[in-house]
Amino acid sequence: MKYAGSLGLDTTKFKDCLESGEQSEEIKKRMAEGQKVGITGTPAFLIGITGPDGKVKAVKKIVGAQPYTAFKDAIEELLKSPKK
């Protein structure tokens, strides 16, 4: 709660939300989605391309708190790759 307060959250609402379990199913669903693509912790980022069908295909995973250059390099590498 102390950390939530330091972030400027309304700690009463935050505590009520945690204790209610109202979002637990959504959280479990999101965690399962992440695990399917190899995400095992936070922060983690997926960088991908949009196919002709409009679906996004993740082609690069960046794990951990990385510097700007890690994202820049991954995006530039993706932009240089031949179109499929």
CORRA-V789176 format. One line per field, one symbol per residue. ss: DSSP state (H for helix, E for strand, L for the rest). phi: phi as a letter, one per 20 degrees, with the letter a starting at -180 (. if undefined). A space follows every 50 residues. Layout:
BEGIN
ss=???
phi=???
END
This chain:
BEGIN
ss=LHHHHHLLLLHHHHHHHHHHLLLHHHHHHHHHHHHHLLLLLLLEEEEEEE LLLLLEEEEEEEELLLLHHHHHHHHHHHHHLLLL
phi=.ffgffenffffffffffffmgefffffffffffffdnedacfbcddbce efeneedfcbdddnfdfgfffgfffffffffffd
END
